[in-house]
Amino acid sequence: MKTIKFTKDMIHDGYLILVNPNHYFHENSSLLDLVQVNDNSMIYLNSQTNEALNQLMKEIDGWSKIQTVSGYRSKSDQTQLYNQSLIENGQTFTESFVALPGCSEHQTGLAIDLALKSNDVDFICPDFPYEGICQAFREMAPHYGFIERYGKNKEKITSISHEPWHFRYVGLPHSLLICEKNFCLEEYCEWIKQFKQNENPLHVIYNDKEYEVGTINSTSNTIELEVEEHMKWSLSGDNVEGFIYAKWK
């Protein structure tokens, strides 16, 4: 058994951070190791997110019919988009579909907006239907660490209207758990708190791989994750009050 130590300020970092009107994104995040999505795009993503996206697209031959619309945005970019939408679309529309500057998932590099290939794509509300290649992407997404972030009937929780085109990378096995439970990320971060490291962690099996999932409270300045020598692991802050981990063989 080995103990991996982290500092409490890492609560604002990781693939599971909650970013919404109540929890702002901290710009000094390690997530901002950005790479270009592909050679034909000026869109950037977190490097791990980009790797998972390209693996998924290869699996379904997605790039032949799907295009990227938006990835990473700086706070300045988000401010410009928000203000422009207020002018062009009004306050009600903007508050429903455009996150406030500082609390947009696009600032993390973990979010991607996608569209069915077209010569006329709506930048804010692109067409990504529940059929064909778009649905194939949607169904495979959790197996590559992605969730459809703003689902139908979750608006009161997320503060964002249903967005079929917006996908967020959270990593495995969390994406599969979220999909299985029909959770939004806010619900998952709250639900997973009941499972504590060394007390009552959750054990799940996906694709013949056994995972241990749980949380660690940030009650001290040092966070300790205990891992057996042969196990792989991941740890993320939730951007609220604690950490979520996964271990697997």
Phi, psi and omega per residue, in radians:
M1 nan 2.361 3.064
K2 -2.160 2.656 3.140
T3 -1.965 2.154 3.128
I4 -1.825 2.218 -3.036
K5 -1.868 2.474 3.115
F6 -2.339 2.764 3.087
T7 -1.632 2.667 -3.057
K8 -1.039 -0.536 -3.089
D9 -1.206 -0.146 3.071
M10 -1.319 0.017 3.092
I11 -1.042 -0.386 -3.116
H12 -1.657 0.224 -3.032
D13 -2.250 2.609 3.056
G14 2.121 2.918 -3.013
Y15 -1.254 -0.219 -3.095
L16 -1.894 0.210 -3.132
I17 -1.085 2.405 3.109
L18 -1.550 2.127 3.129
V19 -2.166 1.989 -3.122
N20 -2.774 -3.071 -3.086
P21 -1.022 -0.363 3.137
N22 -1.660 -0.216 -3.059
H23 -2.435 1.758 -3.068
Y24 -1.338 2.706 3.083
F25 -1.450 2.370 3.114
H26 -1.648 2.057 -2.954
E27 -1.134 -0.353 -3.104
N28 -1.510 0.601 -3.069
S29 -1.430 2.565 3.055
S30 -1.260 -0.159 3.132
L31 -1.148 -0.360 -3.014
L32 -1.479 0.727 2.937
D33 -1.605 1.434 -2.924
L34 -1.521 2.500 3.062
V35 -2.336 2.726 3.119
Q36 -1.253 2.376 -3.070
V37 -1.063 -0.876 3.040
N38 -2.723 3.049 -3.026
D39 -1.138 -0.394 -3.085
N40 -1.733 0.236 -3.046
S41 -2.275 2.506 3.019
M42 -1.772 0.448 -3.133
I43 -1.767 2.414 -3.082
Y44 -2.083 2.624 3.099
L45 -2.442 2.829 2.903
N46 -0.911 2.470 -2.991
S47 -1.063 -0.756 3.123
Q48 -1.164 -0.686 3.091
T49 -1.074 -0.755 3.135
N50 -1.122 -0.720 3.125
E51 -1.082 -0.780 3.125
A52 -1.137 -0.700 3.124
L53 -1.069 -0.788 -3.118
N54 -1.206 -0.586 3.046
Q55 -1.117 -0.738 3.115
L56 -1.141 -0.787 3.132
M57 -1.087 -0.653 3.098
K58 -1.131 -0.688 -3.130
E59 -1.048 -0.675 -3.054
I60 -1.921 0.143 -3.038
D61 0.926 0.808 -3.003
G62 -1.250 -0.582 -3.060
W63 -1.145 -0.262 3.132
S64 -1.255 -0.417 -3.060
K65 -2.301 -0.167 -3.096
I66 -2.014 2.465 3.073
Q67 -2.197 2.662 3.063
T68 -1.425 2.492 -3.135
V69 -1.959 -0.750 -3.115
S70 -2.710 2.423 3.075
G71 -2.208 -2.099 3.141
Y72 -1.135 2.409 2.974
R73 -2.303 2.411 3.011
S74 -1.292 2.916 3.084
K75 -1.055 -0.619 3.105
S76 -1.132 -0.756 3.092
D77 -1.061 -0.754 -3.116
Q78 -1.142 -0.675 3.106
T79 -1.101 -0.760 3.132
Q80 -1.108 -0.765 3.128
L81 -1.101 -0.767 -3.114
Y82 -1.102 -0.819 -3.117
N83 -1.171 -0.668 3.109
Q84 -1.139 -0.708 3.124
S85 -1.157 -0.648 3.079
L86 -1.008 -0.729 -3.128
I87 -1.221 -0.784 -3.013
E88 -1.486 -0.572 -2.994
N89 -2.063 -0.243 -3.140
G90 1.597 2.947 -3.027
Q91 -1.213 -0.754 -3.079
T92 -1.074 -0.849 3.117
F93 -1.083 -0.834 -3.072
T94 -1.068 -0.780 3.137
E95 -1.170 -0.393 3.140
S96 -1.445 -0.578 -2.979
F97 -2.126 -0.182 -3.117
V98 -2.155 2.110 -3.122
A99 -1.242 2.615 3.068
L100 -1.073 2.499 3.050
P101 -0.971 2.309 -3.095
G102 1.748 -0.395 3.141
C103 -2.258 0.614 3.052
S104 -1.736 2.336 3.077
E105 -1.067 -0.466 -3.129
H106 -1.109 -0.387 3.111
Q107 -1.270 -0.266 -3.129
T108 -1.469 -0.362 -3.008
G109 1.409 0.066 -3.102
L110 -1.725 -0.066 -3.043
A111 -2.005 2.512 3.126
I112 -2.391 2.325 3.000
D113 -1.769 2.325 -3.058
L114 -2.159 2.758 3.106
A115 -2.542 2.654 2.928
L116 -1.134 2.345 -3.069
K117 -0.976 2.307 -3.094
S118 -2.817 2.763 3.065
N119 -1.449 -0.148 -3.092
D120 -2.364 1.488 -3.088
V121 -1.798 2.277 3.058
D122 -1.342 2.088 -3.048
F123 -1.153 -0.607 -3.094
I124 -1.544 -0.705 -3.112
C125 -2.221 1.208 -3.116
P126 -1.184 2.716 -3.128
D127 -1.427 2.053 3.094
F128 -2.478 1.375 -2.942
P129 -1.221 2.892 3.114
Y130 -1.563 0.935 3.120
E131 -2.824 2.883 3.053
G132 1.057 -2.513 -3.068
I133 -1.141 -0.538 3.131
C134 -1.174 -0.702 3.096
Q135 -1.234 -0.596 3.070
A136 -1.069 -0.741 3.069
F137 -1.061 -0.827 -3.077
R138 -1.047 -0.721 -3.101
E139 -1.265 -0.555 -3.139
M140 -1.514 -0.330 -3.032
A141 -0.899 -0.813 -3.115
P142 -1.085 -0.449 3.128
H143 -1.297 -0.192 3.118
Y144 -2.043 0.207 3.045
G145 1.677 0.115 -3.092
F146 -1.837 2.644 3.000
I147 -2.254 2.630 2.933
E148 -1.334 1.884 -2.869
R149 -1.214 -0.718 -3.033
Y150 -2.008 1.474 -3.057
G151 -1.396 2.922 3.098
K152 -1.172 2.481 3.125
N153 1.206 0.281 3.086
K154 -1.962 0.125 -3.006
E155 -1.036 -0.656 -3.110
K156 -1.207 -0.388 3.138
I157 -1.565 -0.761 -3.047
T158 -1.515 -0.364 -3.061
S159 1.209 0.236 3.096
I160 -2.254 2.450 3.121
S161 -1.166 2.884 3.125
H162 -0.969 2.194 -3.134
E163 -2.252 1.623 -3.116
P164 -1.124 -0.272 -3.044
W165 -1.674 -0.165 -2.981
H166 -1.782 2.082 -3.129
F167 -2.117 2.502 -3.083
R168 -2.158 2.320 3.068
Y169 -1.454 2.195 3.072
V170 -2.172 -0.218 3.134
G171 1.515 2.862 3.096
L172 -1.556 2.619 -0.041
P173 -1.556 0.159 -3.011
H174 -1.056 -0.682 3.137
S175 -1.073 -0.676 3.138
L176 -1.229 -0.691 3.082
L177 -1.122 -0.770 3.139
I178 -1.073 -0.756 3.120
C179 -1.149 -0.778 -3.119
E180 -1.065 -0.690 -3.099
K181 -1.544 -0.084 -3.062
N182 0.987 0.757 3.121
F183 -1.629 2.707 2.762
C184 -1.611 3.008 -3.050
L185 -1.114 -0.637 3.103
E186 -1.031 -0.763 -3.135
E187 -1.164 -0.693 -3.133
Y188 -1.136 -0.796 -3.129
C189 -1.066 -0.559 3.104
E190 -1.354 -0.771 -3.087
W191 -1.137 -0.701 -3.024
I192 -1.231 -0.268 -3.129
K193 -1.050 -0.437 -3.102
Q194 -1.224 -0.293 -3.102
F195 -1.767 1.983 -3.019
K196 -1.923 2.459 3.048
Q197 -1.021 2.355 3.090
N198 1.192 0.053 3.094
E199 -2.053 -1.169 -3.106
N200 -2.561 0.991 -3.121
P201 -1.099 2.734 3.114
L202 -1.532 2.380 3.074
H203 -2.048 2.193 -3.138
V204 -2.361 2.721 3.092
I205 -2.174 2.173 3.054
Y206 -2.298 2.264 3.116
N207 0.909 0.782 3.096
D208 1.137 0.274 3.111
K209 -1.986 2.237 -3.121
E210 -1.618 2.256 -3.136
Y211 -2.051 2.518 2.889
E212 -1.919 2.251 -3.099
V213 -2.237 2.453 3.119
G214 -2.992 -2.994 -3.103
T215 -2.214 2.758 3.065
I216 -2.280 2.146 3.130
N217 -1.307 2.521 3.140
S218 -1.616 1.141 -3.094
T219 -1.526 -0.201 3.102
S220 -2.357 3.060 -3.105
N221 -1.316 -0.280 3.128
T222 -2.052 2.253 3.116
I223 -1.828 2.300 -3.104
E224 -2.071 2.212 3.062
L225 -1.946 2.139 -3.124
E226 -1.686 2.184 -3.038
V227 -2.360 2.344 3.029
E228 -1.197 2.638 -2.993
E229 -0.976 -0.620 -3.023
H230 -1.585 0.021 -3.043
M231 -1.690 2.609 2.979
K232 -1.639 2.836 -3.060
W233 -2.704 2.824 2.977
S234 -2.512 2.638 3.124
L235 -2.496 2.376 3.105
S236 -2.439 2.453 2.915
G237 -1.217 2.796 3.077
D238 -1.791 -0.012 -3.129
N239 1.184 0.284 -3.134
V240 -2.188 -1.220 -3.053
E241 -2.630 -0.025 -3.080
G242 -2.809 -2.862 -3.060
F243 -2.234 2.589 3.087
I244 -2.094 2.289 -3.106
Y245 -2.169 2.848 2.977
A246 -2.477 2.481 3.043
K247 -2.266 2.556 3.110
W248 -2.726 2.788 -3.137
K249 -1.729 nan nan
